[in-house]
Amino acid sequence: MSDILVLGSGLTGLTAAMLLARDGHAVTVLDRDPAPPPAGAETAWREWSRPGVAQFRQLHFLLPRWRAIMAEELPDVLEAMLTAGAARTNVLHQRPADVTGGWRPGDERFDAVTARRPVIEAAVAGVAAGTPGVTIRRGVRVSGLLTTDASAVPRVVGVRTDDGDLRADLVIDATGRHGPTVDWIVATGGRAPAVTEADSGFRYYCRHYRGPLPEGRDANLSHYGSVSLLTLAADNGTYGLGIVTGARDRALHPLRRAATWEAAIRRHPAAAHWLSGEAITDIAVFGGLADRRRAFVVDGRPVVTGLLAVGDAWACTNPSLGRGASIGALHACVLRDTVAKEGLGDADALVSRFHDETERVVGPYVDATLAFDHHRLAAIEADIAGVAYRPDDPGWTMATALGAAARRDPDLARAHTALAALLATSAEVFADAALRAKVLPWVGRPWLSPGPGRGELLEVVAAA
């Protein structure tokens, strides 16, 4: 049995802690926020304070890939979610039956179990707290890393906290997209990880509602010229509705006002009826979230040993795609498996193996997300400028053709949804020659959802 510290009690940190503990390790989770999750979904939603989680009360959605991982690895988490009132939904069959062709055997793979973020985290935390081998300590502020030497590759043996030093055989960084771990590594005398970063360039205008879940008329995330719309199931008779714009699109900044936001939603046929519920929040606006990826192995050598980063602490992406929790859960499984195979005896080998497995298993999903963000933002900018967006990128060409064809062909609707649900990579989907043949005639055809153009949207904003 090894002593492992997990920094951060968000979804990925708790998932990693449970997986490692069920493999026989003694795991202590540290979180700087002092408040434990309160009992009851509505109490968690109204009262739980998590200042360490920037988007705690923004829209959240858990993809089918997350549900599949939990069903296989941590089924009691799904049970706790459902007990707390989480919604069951099928992301394929949110679309109309004339698009999907009706239910087919195997469509259950598109099932999702989802909720508002405080309700999700409270349920997961409850299961983690009851997992043998897991100890959760809240209100502990970590200030740095303990290392054994000041060589070019420091070995982490614990952390410094306001309450004293804590030692461990392995430290897991699950501090999220804004975590300070890079600064801590440099402070020990180590090299900084290699970081690739680009402002994702998106701005979000979101609201929660209470009422019966409206029928779906398009995908959970539907794209228009210079905006995208989110229509998301939640828990206990609530749901979320959001507009995503380019961060530099100042003409749409008035969407922060409820009347303007509602007027814009009403012009979108697939989402207008989602206004039928009772609004339970104001318009929540956020942005400035960077797409970032860190490599802790540089030029073939680890920058530090004794520490592994998971989830957003490794790579964080555009929240509108809803992939963070699924990528984090998948990454936690890679962590568990790598520790089991490699052991903790050879610190360099563990970091290198984890880096390689991360790139092999999780990397393709992050790469696809970053590529989508790049193209989608460029397409938004092109729509604002009134020009067509036709990049010389076969991947984007085929992806948008698949999106267009998915509205007409039930087989392609399933392939398109598998990509969105993180159940397959583009390489896996397009490896099917018959599928490629069905998609090719759609290259160059309109792929955006039917809705208002840029001019009409600006008129709505001006009138409101």
C-alpha positions in Angstrom: 0.0 0.0 0.0 1.3 3.5 -0.9 0.4 6.9 0.5 -0.9 9.1 -2.2 -2.0 12.8 -2.0 -4.6 14.2 -4.4 -4.7 18.0 -4.6 -8.2 19.1 -5.4 -11.6 17.6 -4.6 -13.3 18.3 -7.9 -14.8 15.6 -10.1 -11.4 14.4 -11.5 -9.6 14.5 -8.2 -12.3 12.5 -6.4 -12.6 10.0 -9.3 -8.8 9.5 -9.2 -8.9 9.1 -5.4 -11.6 6.4 -5.5 -9.9 4.5 -8.3 -6.5 4.5 -6.6 -8.1 3.6 -3.2 -10.0 0.7 -4.7 -6.6 -0.5 -6.0 -5.3 -0.7 -2.4 -3.7 2.7 -1.9 -4.2 5.0 1.0 -5.4 8.3 -0.6 -5.7 11.7 1.1 -7.6 14.4 -0.9 -6.7 18.0 0.0 -8.9 20.9 -1.0 -8.6 24.6 0.0 -12.3 25.3 0.1 -13.5 24.5 3.7 -17.2 23.8 3.3 -18.2 20.1 2.9 -21.1 19.3 0.6 -24.5 19.9 2.4 -27.2 17.3 2.4 -29.9 17.7 -0.3 -29.6 18.8 -4.0 -31.4 22.1 -3.5 -29.3 23.0 -0.5 -26.1 22.2 -2.4 -27.3 24.3 -5.3 -28.3 27.3 -3.1 -25.7 27.3 -0.3 -22.6 25.3 -1.0 -19.6 27.7 -1.4 -16.8 26.5 -3.7 -14.8 29.6 -4.6 -12.0 27.3 -5.8 -14.3 26.2 -8.7 -14.8 29.2 -11.0 -17.7 27.8 -12.9 -19.5 26.1 -10.0 -22.9 27.5 -10.9 -22.5 27.7 -14.6 -24.1 25.2 -17.0 -22.7 21.7 -16.8 -23.4 18.5 -18.7 -22.0 15.0 -18.3 -21.5 13.2 -21.6 -22.4 9.6 -22.3 -18.7 8.7 -22.1 -18.6 9.8 -18.5 -21.7 7.7 -17.7 -20.0 4.7 -19.4 -16.8 5.1 -17.4 -18.8 5.4 -14.1 -20.9 2.4 -15.0 -17.8 0.3 -15.5 -15.6 1.7 -12.8 -17.7 3.4 -10.1 -21.3 2.4 -10.5 -22.1 3.6 -7.0 -21.4 7.1 -8.2 -24.2 6.8 -10.8 -26.5 5.4 -8.1 -25.8 8.4 -5.9 -26.4 10.8 -8.8 -29.8 9.3 -9.6 -30.7 9.3 -5.9 -29.9 13.0 -5.8 -32.3 13.5 -8.7 -30.0 13.6 -11.7 -31.7 13.5 -15.1 -31.5 10.5 -17.4 -31.3 11.6 -21.0 -30.3 10.3 -24.4 -28.2 12.7 -26.4 -29.0 11.1 -29.7 -32.8 11.0 -29.2 -32.8 14.6 -28.1 -33.1 15.0 -31.9 -36.5 14.4 -33.6 -37.4 10.8 -34.6 -37.3 11.8 -38.3 -33.6 12.5 -37.9 -32.7 9.5 -35.8 -35.0 7.0 -37.5 -36.3 6.0 -34.1 -34.8 3.8 -31.4 -32.3 1.1 -32.5 -30.5 -1.6 -30.5 -27.3 -0.1 -29.2 -28.7 3.4 -28.8 -28.4 3.1 -25.0 -24.7 3.9 -25.5 -25.9 7.5 -25.9 -27.5 7.6 -22.5 -26.3 10.3 -20.1 -26.8 10.9 -16.4 -26.4 14.6 -15.6 -27.1 17.4 -13.2 -26.1 20.9 -12.1 -22.5 21.1 -10.9 -23.1 21.4 -7.1 -25.4 18.4 -7.3 -22.9 16.4 -9.3 -20.0 17.2 -7.0 -22.0 16.6 -3.8 -23.1 13.1 -5.0 -19.5 12.2 -6.0 -18.0 13.6 -2.8 -20.5 11.5 -0.8 -19.4 8.3 -2.4 -15.7 9.2 -2.1 -16.1 10.0 1.6 -17.5 6.5 2.1 -14.8 4.7 0.1 -12.4 2.7 2.2 -8.9 4.2 1.8 -10.0 7.7 1.0 -9.7 10.6 3.4 -10.9 14.0 2.4 -9.5 17.0 4.2 -11.1 20.4 3.3 -9.9 23.8 4.2 -6.2 22.8 3.7 -4.3 25.3 1.6 -1.2 23.9 -0.2 1.6 26.4 -0.6 4.3 24.4 -2.4 6.0 21.1 -3.0 8.4 19.1 -0.8 11.3 17.7 -2.8 14.3 15.5 -1.9 17.0 17.3 -3.9 17.6 20.3 -6.1 18.8 18.4 -9.1 17.6 19.2 -12.6 14.7 16.8 -12.0 13.4 17.3 -8.5 11.7 14.4 -6.8 8.4 15.4 -5.1 7.9 13.7 -1.7 4.9 15.7 -0.4 3.5 19.2 -0.1 3.7 22.2 2.2 0.5 23.4 3.7 -0.5 26.1 6.1 -0.9 23.4 8.7 2.5 21.8 8.1 4.3 19.5 5.7 2.6 16.3 4.4 4.6 13.5 2.9 3.5 11.0 0.3 4.8 8.4 -2.1 3.0 10.1 -4.9 1.3 13.5 -5.4 -1.6 13.9 -7.9 -2.2 17.3 -9.2 -6.0 17.8 -9.8 -6.1 21.5 -9.0 -7.8 22.3 -12.3 -7.1 24.9 -15.1 -6.0 27.6 -12.7 -3.8 25.4 -10.4 -0.4 26.8 -9.3 1.6 23.6 -9.8 3.8 24.9 -12.6 5.0 27.7 -10.3 5.6 25.2 -7.5 7.8 23.1 -9.8 9.9 26.0 -10.9 10.2 27.1 -7.2 11.8 23.8 -6.4 14.5 24.4 -9.1 12.9 22.2 -11.7 12.2 23.1 -15.3 8.7 24.4 -16.2 6.5 22.0 -18.1 6.1 22.8 -21.8 2.8 24.7 -22.2 0.8 25.4 -25.3 -1.9 27.9 -24.8 -4.4 29.8 -26.8 -7.4 31.9 -25.6 -10.4 29.8 -26.6 -12.0 33.1 -27.5 -15.5 32.2 -26.4 -18.0 34.0 -24.2 -21.0 32.3 -22.5 -24.4 33.8 -21.6 -26.3 31.1 -19.6 -29.3 30.6 -17.4 -31.0 27.8 -15.4 -34.7 27.0 -15.5 -37.1 24.9 -13.6 -39.9 23.0 -15.4 -40.5 20.0 -17.5 -37.6 19.2 -19.8 -38.6 20.6 -23.2 -38.5 18.3 -26.2 -35.3 18.3 -28.2 -35.2 19.6 -31.8 -31.5 19.7 -32.3 -28.3 18.6 -30.7 -27.4 19.6 -27.1 -24.9 22.0 -28.7 -26.1 23.5 -32.0 -24.1 25.9 -34.1 -25.3 28.9 -36.1 -23.4 31.6 -37.9 -21.8 33.6 -35.1 -23.3 31.9 -32.1 -23.9 28.4 -30.7 -26.7 27.3 -28.4 -26.7 25.0 -25.4 -29.9 23.1 -24.4 -29.0 20.9 -21.4 -30.9 18.6 -19.1 -30.1 18.9 -15.4 -31.6 17.5 -12.2 -34.8 17.7 -10.1 -36.8 19.3 -12.9 -34.2 21.9 -13.9 -32.4 22.5 -17.1 -30.0 24.9 -18.7 -30.0 27.2 -21.7 -27.1 29.1 -23.0 -25.7 31.2 -25.9 -22.0 31.0 -26.8 -20.4 33.8 -28.8 -16.9 34.9 -29.7 -15.3 36.8 -26.8 -14.4 39.7 -29.1 -18.0 40.1 -30.4 -18.8 43.3 -28.6 -22.0 43.7 -30.6 -23.5 40.8 -28.7 -22.4 41.9 -25.2 -26.0 43.1 -24.6 -26.9 39.4 -24.3 -26.0 39.8 -20.6 -29.4 41.5 -20.2 -32.3 39.0 -19.8 -34.7 40.7 -22.2 -32.1 40.8 -25.0 -31.0 37.2 -24.3 -34.6 36.0 -24.4 -35.3 37.8 -27.6 -32.3 36.2 -29.2 -33.3 32.7 -28.0 -36.8 33.2 -29.5 -35.4 33.6 -33.0 -33.9 30.1 -32.8 -36.6 27.5 -33.7 -34.8 24.7 -31.9 -34.6 26.5 -28.6 -37.4 29.1 -28.3 -39.7 26.7 -26.5 -37.0 26.1 -23.8 -38.0 29.5 -22.5 -41.3 28.0 -21.2 -39.8 27.1 -17.8 -39.3 29.4 -14.8 -36.0 31.1 -14.8 -34.2 30.4 -11.5 -31.0 32.4 -12.2 -30.0 35.7 -13.9 -27.9 35.6 -17.0 -24.5 34.3 -15.9 -21.7 35.6 -18.1 -18.2 34.2 -18.2 -15.3 33.9 -20.6 -11.6 34.3 -20.8 -11.0 30.6 -20.5 -7.8 29.4 -22.2 -7.3 26.2 -24.1 -4.1 24.9 -22.5 -2.0 21.8 -22.6 1.0 20.9 -20.4 3.7 18.4 -21.1 5.6 17.2 -18.0 8.1 15.3 -20.1 10.2 17.7 -22.2 12.9 16.5 -24.6 12.5 13.0 -23.3 13.0 13.8 -19.7 10.5 14.5 -16.9 10.6 18.0 -15.5 9.7 16.5 -12.1 9.1 13.1 -10.6 6.8 12.0 -7.8 4.0 14.2 -9.2 1.4 13.5 -11.9 -1.2 15.9 -13.3 -4.7 14.8 -14.3 -7.7 16.4 -16.0 -7.6 20.2 -16.4 -4.3 20.4 -14.6 -2.9 18.6 -17.6 -5.1 19.9 -20.4 -8.2 22.2 -20.3 -10.5 23.0 -23.1 -13.6 24.9 -24.2 -16.4 24.2 -21.7 -19.2 24.4 -24.3 -18.4 21.0 -25.6 -18.9 19.5 -22.2 -15.9 17.3 -22.4 -13.9 18.2 -19.3 -15.5 15.7 -16.9 -15.3 12.8 -19.4 -11.7 13.5 -20.3 -10.9 13.8 -16.6 -12.5 10.5 -15.8 -10.7 8.8 -18.7 -7.5 10.3 -17.5 -8.1 9.1 -14.0 -8.4 5.6 -15.3 -5.1 6.0 -17.2 -3.5 7.1 -13.9 -4.8 4.1 -12.0 -3.7 1.7 -14.7 -0.3 3.2 -15.1 0.4 3.2 -11.3 -0.7 -0.5 -11.2 1.5 -1.5 -14.1 4.6 0.6 -13.4 4.5 0.8 -9.6 6.2 3.6 -7.7 9.7 2.2 -7.5 11.1 3.9 -10.6 10.0 7.5 -10.4 11.4 8.5 -13.8 9.8 5.5 -15.5 6.4 6.2 -13.9 6.3 9.8 -15.2 7.4 8.8 -18.6 4.9 5.9 -18.9 2.1 8.1 -17.7 3.0 10.7 -20.2 3.1 8.2 -23.0 -0.2 6.6 -22.0 -1.9 10.0 -21.6 -0.9 11.0 -25.1 -2.0 7.6 -26.5 -5.4 7.3 -24.8 -6.5 10.8 -23.9 -4.5 12.9 -26.2 -6.6 12.3 -29.4 -9.7 13.7 -27.6 -7.9 16.8 -26.5 -6.4 17.3 -29.9 -9.8 17.1 -31.6 -11.3 19.5 -29.1 -8.5 22.1 -29.6 -8.8 21.7 -33.4 -12.6 22.2 -33.2 -12.1 25.3 -31.0 -9.7 26.8 -33.5 -12.0 26.3 -36.5 -15.2 27.2 -34.7 -13.8 30.5 -33.5 -12.4 31.3 -37.0 -15.8 30.4 -38.5 -17.5 32.9 -36.0 -15.0 35.6 -37.0 -15.7 34.9 -40.7 -19.5 35.2 -40.2 -19.0 38.5 -38.4 -16.9 39.7 -41.3 -19.5 38.5 -43.8 -17.2 36.0 -45.6 -17.3 32.3 -46.1 -15.0 30.1 -44.0 -13.4 27.4 -46.1 -10.1 26.3 -44.5 -7.7 23.9 -46.2 -8.2 21.2 -43.6 -9.7 17.9 -44.6 -10.5 17.1 -41.0 -12.8 20.2 -40.6 -14.2 19.6 -44.1 -15.3 16.0 -43.2 -16.5 16.9 -39.8 -18.8 19.7 -41.0 -20.0 17.4 -43.9 -20.8 14.8 -41.3 -22.7 17.4 -39.3 -24.8 18.3 -42.3 -25.4 14.7 -43.3 -26.4 13.8 -39.8 -29.7 15.8 -40.2 -30.7 13.5 -43.1 -29.2 10.1 -42.5 -29.9 8.1 -39.2 -26.6 6.1 -39.5 -24.6 9.3 -39.8 -26.6 10.9 -37.0 -25.3 8.1 -34.8 -21.7 8.6 -36.0 -21.9 12.3 -35.4 -23.4 11.8 -32.0 -20.7 9.3 -31.1 -18.1 12.0 -31.8 -20.0 14.6 -29.7 -20.5 12.1 -26.9 -16.8 11.4 -26.8 -17.5 7.7 -27.6 -15.2 7.7 -30.6 -12.5 9.7 -32.2 -12.7 11.1 -35.7 -10.0 8.6 -36.9 -12.2 5.7 -35.6 -15.4 7.1 -37.2 -13.9 7.8 -40.6 -12.0 4.6 -40.7 -15.3 3.1 -42.1 -15.0 3.4 -45.9 -18.8 3.0 -46.3 -19.4 5.9 -43.9 -16.9 8.1 -45.7 -18.6 7.4 -49.0 -21.9 8.5 -47.5 -20.4 11.7 -46.1 -18.5 12.9 -49.2 -21.5 14.1 -51.1 -22.2 16.5 -48.3 -18.8 18.2 -48.5 -19.4 22.0 -49.0 -23.1 21.9 -48.1 -24.4 24.1 -45.3 -23.7 22.5 -42.0 -25.0 25.0 -39.5 -28.4 24.6 -37.8 -31.2 26.6 -39.4 -31.7 29.9 -37.6 -31.2 33.6 -37.8 -28.3 35.1 -39.7 -26.0 37.7 -38.4 -28.0 40.6 -39.6 -31.2 39.4 -38.0 -29.4 38.6 -34.8 -28.0 42.2 -34.6 -31.5 43.6 -35.3 -32.9 41.6 -32.4 -30.2 42.8 -30.1 -30.7 46.4 -31.2 -34.5 46.3 -30.8 -34.3 44.7 -27.4 
